[in-house]
Amino acid sequence: MNDTIPSPKLSWKLKNWHTVLLFSFILMIFYALGTYFFDFFAGTATKGFGIMGEVYGTGMFFIYMIGYFVSIIIILPILIIKRFGIGTAIYLPYAIIGFFVEYYYEWLLESTLISPWAALGWAALGLVIGFSVDITYKYLSKRISLKIRSMIMGIVLGSASFLFTLLALLFFYKEPLSVSPVDSGSYLGVAYFGLPWLLVNSGFGGFTAYTIFQGLKLNK
């Protein structure tokens, strides 16, 4: 006799566009917190709140630290809505607002970017990261369980975040990130530990998104 009582599911009543806006807002909160706590206050780059320091890659440590949360924020609405392009759409408000923030801080205020187009490049990177997850969701074989696909999406998101952030640090700045020799304490200099940490946590974030999704009752 099975006495197991099934856990009640949480009813999800939001419309698709409400869901996208909600997770877009949550994404911006996590990136903002990550920026201020791991970027502006990073070692010798420490400045007052809201003041951009000359981080030279050091301050981008937060990319390694928030992969778990970002994976949940991007992958869960993809599982809920089940439409191509949701990951990109969630990054869109972040990209639009982020462009003006990046343009003001690093072009007008600090003049560290090679051109104002670099600010647009930073904004576009978020869209590319979201699109990489959309592509993964669309083309992964349906014969693979949704749990494993969610974990793979998380790993892809973490990999894209690392790669495109690195490319930005190498090509968007008047003084690009040094790669030879790799500076200890720089974004790339801690990749031997930070990158595996990012991939594992991003994959686990995908698993967590799947678990939360399993607990939702969707009104479709």
N, C-alpha and C positions, 0 to 999 in steps of 0.2 A: 504494500500500500504506500502510495506516495503522498506524504503530508506536506510537501513543499508548496508554499503559497506564492504565486507569481507576484512580482513587485509591480505596483501600479505604475502606469506610464504617464509622463507629463504631457499634457495636450499642447501642441504647438499650433497656434491660431494665426500667427502673423502672415500677411501676404508676402509674396516673394520679394517685392521691392522694399517692404518694411524690413524684411530679414537682412537684405543686402545693406541697407542704411544702418541697421543696428550693429552688424559686425564691422562695418566700415568705421563707425564711431569708436567701437572697442579697440580696433586695430590702431587708430590714431592715438588713443590713450596709452597703449602699451609702447608704441614707438616714442611718444613724447617722454614718458617716464624713463624709458631706456636711454634716450638721448641725454637727458639732464643728469641722470644718476651715473651713467657709465661713460658719457662723452665729455660733457663740460667739466666734470669733476675727476678727470682721469690723470692721476699723477702730476707731472709737471705742467699739464694742460689746464690745471685747475684755475677757474675764473669765477667771478660772481655769478649768481643765478641769472640766466638769460644772456650771458655774454659768451660769444664763441671764442674758444681758445685755439691756439695753433697745435692741433692734435697730431698731425702727421701720421695718422693711422692708429695711434694709441687709443684714442677715444672711441674707435669703432668696436671696442670689445663687447659692447652691448649686443651686437649681432650674434655673438656666440652664446649669450646668456638668455635670450628670450625666444629661441627657436621653438621650444616646447609650446609656449603660449601662442605664438604666431601660427603654428601648425593647427592648433585647435580652432583659432579664429577664422582661418581660411578654409580648412577642410570640412568643418561641421556644416556650414551653410551649403557647400557643394553637395554634401550627402543629403541635406534636407530638400534642396530645390531640384537637384538632378538635371541641371542644364549646363551646357557648355558656355563658358565665359564668366561664370560666377566669381571665380578667383580674381580675374582681372577687374571685374566690376567693383569688388570690395576694395581693391587698391586705388580705384579712380579718385574718390574724394581726398585720400591721403596724398595722391600725386598732385592734384590741383592746388590744395592748400600748401603742400610741401614745397612746390615750386616757388611761391612767393616768399616763404620763410627762408629757403636756401638762397634765393636771389638777394634778399636783403642782407642776411648775415654774411655770406661768403663772397658775394660780389660787390655789393655797395659798401658794407661796413668794414670787412676785413680784406677784400680784394685778393683772395687766395686762389680763386678759380681762374682758369686760363681764358675764359670768356663767359658771357652771360648764358650762352648755350649749354654750358656745363651744368648750370642750375636746372635747365630743362632736362638734361641727361639724367641727373639724379632723380627727378620726378618720374621719368620714363622707366627707370629701373624697377620701381615697384610694380608697374604694369607688366613688365617682362617676367618678373618673379611669379605674379599671379597667373599669367598666361602659361608658364611652364607647368603649373599644377593643373590647370585646365586641360592641357594637352595630355598630361599623364592620365588624368581621370578618363578622358575620352578614348584613348587608344590602348590602355591596359586591357588585356584579355579578360572577358567576363567570366572565364573559367577559373580565374584566380578569385579567392574569397574576398568579399568586401573588406574584411578586417585587414588582410595582407595588402590589398590595394590602398587602403587608407594609410598604412604604415609606409608604403612606397611613396605615396604622394608627400608625406611628411619629409622623407629623406630627400626627395627631389626639391622640395621647397627650401630645405636647409642648404643643400648644395648650391642652388641658384642664388640664395641670399649671400653665401660666402663668395661665390665666383664674381657676381656682378658688383658687389661692394668692393672687391679687390680691383676690378677693372676701373671702377670710378676713382679709387685712390691712386691708381697708376697713371691715369690719362686726363683727369679733370682738373688737376692742380698745377700751379706754377712750380711748386716744389713737390714732385710726385713721391709716393711711398718708395723708400729704398728697398730693393730686393737683393742686392749683391754688394757686400754681404748683408744677410738678413739681420736687422737690428733686433736685439733681444728686447722684449717688451713692446714691440710694434705689433700691428694687426697681423701681419704675416709671420712675425717672429714667434708668436705663441700658437701658430696654427697646428703645430705638432700635437698640442693638447686640445686647443680650442675647436679645431675642425671635427675630430672624432666626437667630442662632447656635443657639438652642434648637431651632427647627424643622428647620434643616438637619441638625443632629446627631441629632435624634430620627428623622428620615427615614432617615438613614444607619444608625442603629441597627436600624431595621426591615429594611433591606437586609442587614445583618450577620446578623440573626436568621434571615432566609431562607437565607442562604448556609450557616450552621451547620446548619440543618434539612436542607438538601440533602445534607449530609455524614453524616447519621444513617441508620442501618438500624433501622427501627422493628419491634419484635416485636408485631405486631397479629394 
